[in-house]
Amino acid sequence: MLKVTGVSRSFGEHRVLDEISFDVRPGRMTGFLGANGAGKTTTMRIILGVLAPQGGTVTWQDGPITQQVRQTFGYMPEERGLYPKMKVAEQIAWLGQLHGLSSAKAKANTADLLEQLELTARANDTLEQLSLGNQQRAQIAAALVHEPAAMILDEPFSGLDPIAVDTVLRVLRERASGGVPVLFSSHQLAVVERLCDDLVIISGGKIKASGGREELRAKYGTTRFELVVDSDAGWLRDHPGVRVVDVDGPRAVFEVDNGQTDQRVLESALSRGAVRRFSPVVPSLEEIFKEAI
């Protein structure tokens, strides 16, 4: 497990990270969410040893992260870092060898990844000949070629069209299912919602929420309900303990003050006629994100 504990970092007078703590667990995709400047990239650079923390620790398997340990990690920076005039397959295999793979193993892994990422036909093109989306796929292949023990991916879906996103999702999920912990940042909340098992939300250098996706949905969605009846649901506006969010004829979305009010609403609805639907409203990731920050 990758563990960040009480990590702080400042640049001059600006406190970028303020004693942040979270875990990235084996076999799980952890979405790292925050606005620009929230501290995501700084955190990733500290995990990789590019920056040093000014307080706190980062550990791997309960031990310190040495250079040898970092050699086993896969990292994809937000800024593309491959060589534009070097052939795609050639440089991915070369990067695999830099991570300690034999030439044969590096070439075999490269061929496999290019097939999975649907880049085989472009293997002998230089990077600059590729579209931005295909360059992003090549960057992902470079981060995965050495079969990393953990993956740190900064905006891996940037520049990808929906079909390419699905391709990359499949590859990353396959790695996670093999027990690899994956930490990735993204501004594409719909993609994160589909992919992540866990969420870490950061704002202003502080962790605002963290935990399993369903755990956070339950935490932030326990007081909102949807009701669908046969007649107009406007009577809900006068029901004690209820705040109506939206009413559209027979359908209403409302919030309650406590765990008993929803049952009283249901009883009131049944006394007026048939109830077609009564259920908690599961919040979207965007709603959780907005409320958390």
C-alpha positions in Angstrom: 0.0 0.0 0.0 1.1 3.5 -0.8 0.6 5.8 2.2 0.8 9.6 2.4 0.8 10.8 6.1 0.8 14.4 7.2 2.7 15.7 4.2 3.3 19.4 4.0 5.0 21.6 1.4 5.4 25.3 0.9 6.9 27.5 -1.8 8.0 30.6 -0.2 5.1 31.9 1.9 2.6 29.9 0.0 1.4 26.7 1.8 0.7 24.3 -1.1 0.1 21.1 1.0 -1.1 21.3 4.6 -0.6 18.0 6.4 -2.4 15.8 3.9 -3.0 12.1 4.5 -4.5 9.4 2.3 -3.9 5.8 1.2 -3.7 4.2 -2.2 -4.6 0.6 -1.7 -3.6 -2.5 -3.7 -5.8 -3.4 -6.6 -7.8 -0.2 -6.4 -8.2 2.8 -8.6 -7.9 6.0 -6.5 -9.1 9.2 -8.2 -7.3 12.3 -7.0 -9.6 15.3 -7.5 -9.1 19.0 -7.1 -9.1 22.3 -9.0 -6.0 23.7 -10.7 -3.5 24.7 -8.0 -5.2 22.5 -5.3 -1.9 20.5 -4.8 -2.4 17.3 -6.9 0.7 17.5 -9.0 2.9 18.6 -6.1 1.7 15.6 -4.1 2.5 13.3 -7.0 6.0 14.8 -7.4 6.6 14.3 -3.7 5.6 10.6 -4.0 8.0 10.2 -6.9 10.8 12.0 -5.1 10.9 14.9 -7.5 10.2 17.2 -4.6 10.9 16.6 -0.9 8.2 17.1 1.7 8.8 19.6 4.4 6.8 17.6 6.9 5.2 14.1 7.0 6.1 10.9 5.2 5.3 8.8 2.1 5.7 5.0 2.6 5.4 1.9 0.4 4.5 -1.4 2.0 5.1 0.2 5.4 8.7 1.2 4.5 10.5 4.2 3.1 10.4 4.9 -0.6 14.0 4.6 -1.8 15.3 5.2 -5.3 15.2 1.4 -5.8 11.5 1.4 -4.9 10.7 4.3 -7.1 12.3 2.4 -10.0 9.4 0.0 -9.8 6.7 2.7 -10.0 5.1 3.8 -13.2 4.7 7.6 -13.6 3.0 9.6 -16.2 3.4 13.4 -15.9 0.8 15.8 -17.1 3.3 17.3 -19.5 4.2 14.8 -22.2 7.8 13.8 -21.8 8.6 11.4 -24.7 11.1 12.3 -27.5 9.2 13.7 -30.5 11.7 12.5 -33.2 12.1 9.0 -31.8 10.0 6.0 -33.0 7.2 5.1 -30.7 8.0 1.4 -30.1 11.7 2.0 -30.0 11.5 4.6 -27.2 9.0 2.7 -25.1 11.1 -0.5 -25.2 14.2 1.6 -24.4 12.4 3.1 -21.3 11.5 -0.5 -20.3 15.2 -1.3 -20.4 16.1 1.7 -18.3 13.7 0.3 -15.6 15.7 -3.0 -15.6 13.9 -5.1 -18.2 16.0 -7.2 -20.7 15.8 -6.1 -24.3 13.6 -9.1 -25.3 11.2 -8.5 -22.4 11.0 -4.8 -23.0 10.2 -5.4 -26.7 7.6 -8.0 -25.9 5.9 -5.8 -23.3 6.0 -2.9 -25.7 4.3 -4.9 -28.5 1.6 -6.1 -26.1 0.9 -2.6 -24.8 0.7 -1.1 -28.3 -1.8 -3.7 -29.2 -3.9 -3.1 -26.2 -3.8 0.6 -26.7 -4.5 0.2 -30.4 -1.2 1.7 -31.5 0.4 -1.2 -33.3 0.0 0.4 -36.7 1.9 3.4 -35.5 4.7 1.6 -33.8 7.4 2.8 -36.3 6.1 6.3 -36.5 7.9 9.1 -34.7 6.0 10.6 -31.8 5.6 13.9 -33.6 3.7 12.1 -36.4 1.0 11.1 -34.0 -2.2 12.9 -33.1 -2.3 14.4 -29.6 -4.6 11.6 -28.5 -2.2 8.9 -29.8 0.7 10.7 -28.2 -1.2 10.4 -24.9 -1.7 6.6 -25.4 2.1 6.3 -26.1 2.8 8.2 -22.9 0.6 5.7 -21.0 2.4 2.8 -22.6 5.7 4.3 -21.4 4.4 4.4 -17.9 3.3 0.7 -18.0 6.0 -1.0 -20.0 8.1 -2.2 -17.0 5.1 -3.8 -15.2 5.0 -1.2 -12.4 4.3 -2.2 -8.8 2.3 1.1 -8.4 1.1 3.7 -10.9 1.0 7.5 -10.5 -0.8 9.1 -13.4 -1.3 12.9 -13.7 -4.3 13.6 -16.1 -4.0 10.4 -18.1 -7.2 11.1 -20.1 -6.3 14.6 -21.3 -6.8 14.9 -25.0 -8.5 11.5 -25.5 -11.7 11.1 -27.4 -14.4 8.9 -25.8 -13.4 5.8 -27.7 -9.7 6.2 -26.6 -10.9 6.9 -23.0 -12.6 3.5 -23.0 -9.5 1.8 -24.4 -7.3 3.4 -21.7 -9.8 2.6 -19.0 -9.7 -1.1 -19.9 -5.9 -1.2 -19.8 -5.7 0.5 -16.4 -8.5 -1.5 -14.9 -6.7 -4.7 -16.0 -3.6 -3.6 -14.2 -5.5 -2.7 -11.0 -7.3 -6.1 -11.0 -3.8 -7.7 -10.8 -3.3 -6.0 -7.4 -1.5 -2.8 -8.5 -2.5 0.4 -6.6 -3.3 3.2 -9.1 -3.4 6.9 -8.2 -4.6 9.2 -11.0 -5.8 12.8 -11.3 -8.3 14.0 -13.8 -10.6 16.9 -14.4 -13.1 14.7 -16.3 -15.4 13.8 -13.4 -17.6 11.5 -15.5 -14.5 9.4 -16.3 -13.4 9.3 -12.7 -16.9 8.3 -11.7 -16.8 5.3 -14.0 -13.3 4.2 -13.1 -12.4 4.9 -9.5 -12.9 2.7 -6.5 -11.7 5.3 -4.0 -11.7 9.1 -4.1 -9.4 11.8 -2.6 -10.6 15.3 -2.9 -8.1 18.1 -2.2 -8.7 21.9 -2.1 -6.4 24.6 -1.0 -3.8 22.1 0.0 -6.1 20.2 2.4 -7.8 16.9 2.0 -11.6 17.7 2.1 -12.9 14.1 1.7 -11.5 10.6 1.1 -12.8 7.1 1.1 -14.5 4.5 -1.1 -16.8 5.8 -3.9 -19.9 4.2 -2.5 -19.0 5.2 1.0 -18.8 8.9 0.0 -22.0 8.6 -2.0 -23.8 7.3 1.1 -22.3 10.0 3.3 -23.3 12.8 0.9 -26.6 11.4 -0.3 -28.5 10.2 2.8 -30.9 13.1 3.1 -32.2 13.5 -0.5 -35.0 11.4 -1.9 -37.1 11.1 -5.1 -40.8 10.6 -5.0 -43.1 9.8 -8.0 -46.8 9.6 -7.4 -49.9 9.5 -9.7 -51.1 13.1 -8.9 -49.3 16.4 -8.3 -46.6 16.3 -5.7 -46.8 19.9 -4.8 -48.2 19.1 -1.3 -44.7 18.2 -0.3 -43.9 22.0 0.0 -46.0 22.1 3.1 -44.8 18.9 4.7 -42.9 19.5 8.0 -39.2 18.7 8.0 -38.9 18.7 4.2 -37.1 21.0 1.9 -38.3 20.6 -1.7 -35.4 20.7 -4.3 -37.6 20.3 -7.3 -41.2 19.5 -8.2 -42.4 18.7 -11.7 -46.0 17.4 -11.6 -46.0 14.0 -10.1 -42.2 13.9 -9.5 -40.4 15.6 -6.6 -36.9 15.6 -5.2 -36.7 16.7 -1.6 -34.3 16.7 1.4 -35.3 15.7 4.9 -34.1 16.9 8.4 -33.6 13.4 9.9 -33.9 9.7 9.2 -37.6 9.6 10.3 -39.0 12.3 8.1 -38.6 10.3 4.9 -40.9 7.6 6.3 -43.5 10.1 7.2 -43.4 11.5 3.7 -43.9 8.0 2.3 -46.9 7.5 4.6 -48.4 10.8 3.5 -47.9 9.9 -0.1 -49.5 6.5 0.3 -52.5 8.1 2.0 -53.0 10.2 -1.1 -52.8 7.4 -3.6 -50.4 5.1 -5.4 -46.6 5.7 -5.1 -44.7 4.8 -8.2 -41.2 5.5 -6.9 -39.6 6.3 -3.6 -35.9 6.1 -3.3 -32.7 7.9 -2.1 -31.0 10.0 -4.7 -27.5 8.8 -5.3 -25.3 11.9 -5.7 -23.1 12.3 -8.7 -19.3 12.7 -8.3 -19.7 16.3 -9.4 -22.2 16.9 -6.5 -19.9 15.3 -4.0 -17.0 17.3 -5.2 -18.8 20.6 -5.0 -20.1 19.9 -1.5 -16.8 18.6 -0.2 -14.9 21.7 -1.3 
